[in-house]
Amino acid sequence: MIFPERKRPGVIGQLEAENFAWIDFLWSTLGRSGDVGEHMGLVYAKMQDNHQVGRLTTNFVAAWIARTNPFRPLKAVEAQQLEWMLSGLLTQMRPLEKHRVDHALSADALQGLQWFVQDVIREQILRENHSVIPQEISFLFGHTHKPFQEAMSFTGYPIPLNVYNNGGWVVDTVKISPLHGAAVLLIDESLDIVSLRM
């Protein structure tokens, strides 16, 4: 959005270079940062519940207004309007992938998977395998909370790929969903794969 002329990464090395820093900072380093890390964990937990998001919004607005000029007579009205605006923006946001429990992958996640397999992975295979796409391919990945295994067709491959997702994250909600969980993907010396649901 900020640099609209910038092209999307086309190879794995470029994708890794552009993503590792914020992933390392947000999910690893920040979580180990003393009180700040604990507070960030609490914010993440609160983001799972709409009522708690409302409380976070109220806290944020109250702190924002308290730091501004104390002699404004309409301060309470401004606070209410700002809270209403922020709440409206937050409710317009799409739910997190893990909260979409009707399918193993949402339409957005499926589109991202298609782009990654059809463009990035395919380009990497062609570079490393003398421009030849193998006949049979299995693709293993770890994406959020919903493990699955499925034969999926992708443009540029001769037959459907065997796709396995191990789920990869913790189940951090008390509300049970049949799609939530984790799996261990086991591969033998013949490259046969089995998904063991945990």
C-alpha positions in Angstrom: 0.0 0.0 0.0 2.8 2.4 0.8 5.0 1.4 -2.1 2.5 0.3 -4.8 5.2 -0.1 -7.5 7.0 -2.7 -5.5 6.6 -6.2 -6.8 5.7 -9.2 -4.7 8.6 -11.5 -3.9 9.1 -14.3 -6.5 11.7 -16.5 -5.0 11.9 -18.2 -1.5 15.2 -16.3 -0.5 13.6 -12.9 -1.2 10.4 -13.9 0.7 12.4 -15.1 3.7 14.5 -11.9 3.7 11.4 -9.8 3.7 9.6 -11.7 6.4 12.0 -13.1 9.0 12.7 -9.9 10.8 9.1 -9.0 11.8 8.3 -12.6 12.6 11.4 -12.9 14.8 10.6 -9.6 16.5 6.9 -10.0 17.0 6.6 -13.7 17.8 9.9 -14.5 19.4 11.8 -11.5 20.8 8.9 -9.4 22.0 7.4 -12.4 23.8 10.6 -12.7 25.9 10.9 -9.0 26.7 10.1 -9.0 30.5 6.9 -7.1 31.5 6.4 -5.8 27.9 6.4 -9.4 26.7 3.9 -10.4 29.3 1.7 -7.4 28.4 1.9 -8.3 24.7 0.8 -11.9 25.5 -2.1 -10.4 27.4 -3.0 -8.2 24.5 -2.9 -11.2 22.1 -5.2 -13.2 24.5 -7.6 -10.3 24.7 -7.7 -10.0 20.9 -9.5 -13.4 20.9 -12.6 -12.0 22.6 -14.8 -9.1 21.3 -15.7 -7.9 24.8 -12.0 -7.7 25.7 -11.2 -5.8 22.5 -13.8 -3.3 23.6 -12.1 -2.9 27.0 -8.7 -2.5 25.3 -10.2 0.2 23.1 -11.7 2.0 26.1 -8.3 1.9 27.9 -6.5 3.2 24.8 -9.0 6.1 24.3 -8.9 7.1 28.0 -5.1 7.1 28.0 -5.0 9.1 24.8 -7.5 11.7 26.0 -5.7 12.0 29.4 -2.5 13.0 27.6 -4.0 15.8 25.7 -4.9 19.3 26.7 -6.9 19.1 30.0 -8.9 22.3 29.4 -11.1 21.1 26.6 -14.8 21.2 27.6 -15.9 18.6 25.1 -13.3 16.0 26.2 -15.9 13.4 27.2 -17.7 13.8 23.8 -14.4 13.4 22.0 -13.6 10.3 23.9 -16.9 8.8 23.1 -16.6 9.6 19.4 -13.0 8.2 19.2 -14.0 5.0 21.0 -17.0 4.6 18.6 -14.7 5.1 15.6 -12.1 2.7 16.8 -14.7 0.1 17.7 -16.2 0.5 14.2 -12.8 0.0 12.6 -12.0 -3.1 14.7 -15.4 -4.7 14.0 -14.8 -4.2 10.2 -11.6 -6.2 10.4 -11.7 -9.7 9.1 -11.6 -12.4 11.8 -8.3 -14.2 12.4 -7.8 -17.4 10.4 -8.2 -19.5 13.4 -11.7 -18.1 14.1 -12.9 -19.1 10.6 -14.0 -22.6 11.5 -16.1 -23.5 8.5 -13.1 -24.6 6.3 -9.5 -25.7 7.0 -8.3 -22.7 4.9 -10.2 -19.5 4.4 -10.5 -18.1 0.9 -7.6 -15.7 1.7 -5.4 -18.4 3.0 -6.2 -20.6 0.0 -5.3 -17.8 -2.3 -2.0 -17.3 -0.5 -1.2 -21.0 -0.6 -2.0 -21.1 -4.4 0.3 -18.1 -5.0 3.1 -19.7 -2.9 2.9 -23.1 -4.5 2.2 -22.0 -8.1 4.7 -19.1 -8.2 7.3 -19.2 -5.5 7.7 -23.0 -5.0 7.4 -23.8 -8.7 10.1 -21.3 -9.5 12.4 -22.7 -6.9 11.8 -26.3 -8.2 12.5 -25.2 -11.8 15.8 -23.5 -10.7 17.0 -26.4 -8.6 15.8 -29.3 -10.8 17.0 -28.3 -14.3 13.7 -26.8 -15.3 11.8 -30.1 -14.6 8.7 -30.4 -12.4 8.7 -33.9 -10.8 5.6 -36.0 -11.5 4.7 -36.6 -7.8 5.1 -33.9 -5.2 4.0 -33.7 -1.6 3.9 -30.2 0.1 4.1 -30.0 3.9 3.5 -26.8 5.8 2.5 -25.5 9.2 -0.3 -22.9 9.1 -2.2 -21.8 12.1 -4.5 -24.1 14.0 -6.2 -26.4 11.5 -4.3 -29.5 10.4 -5.5 -31.3 7.2 -4.3 -33.5 4.4 -5.7 -33.2 0.9 -4.9 -33.7 -2.8 -4.9 -30.2 -4.3 -4.5 -29.1 -8.0 -2.2 -26.2 -8.8 -1.4 -24.5 -12.1 2.0 -25.6 -13.5 2.1 -29.1 -12.0 1.3 -32.3 -13.9 -0.9 -33.9 -11.2 -2.5 -32.8 -7.9 0.0 -32.3 -5.0 -0.4 -34.2 -1.7 -0.8 -31.3 0.7 -0.3 -31.7 4.4 -0.7 -29.0 7.1 0.4 -29.8 10.6 -1.6 -27.0 12.2 1.6 -25.6 13.8 0.2 -23.5 16.6 -1.4 -24.1 20.0 -5.1 -24.4 20.6 -5.7 -21.3 22.7 -9.4 -21.1 23.0 -11.9 -23.0 25.3 -14.4 -23.1 22.4 -14.0 -26.5 20.7 -13.8 -26.6 16.9 -13.5 -30.0 15.1 -11.0 -28.4 12.7 -8.7 -27.1 15.5 -5.8 -29.2 16.6 -2.3 -30.2 15.6 -0.7 -33.1 13.7 2.7 -34.7 13.5 3.8 -35.3 9.9 5.9 -38.5 9.7 8.0 -39.3 6.6 9.7 -42.6 6.0 12.8 -43.4 3.9 10.6 -43.9 0.8 9.1 -40.4 1.3 5.7 -41.8 2.2 3.9 -39.4 4.6 1.4 -39.9 7.3 -0.4 -37.3 9.3 -0.8 -38.2 13.0 -3.5 -36.0 14.5 -2.8 -35.0 18.1 
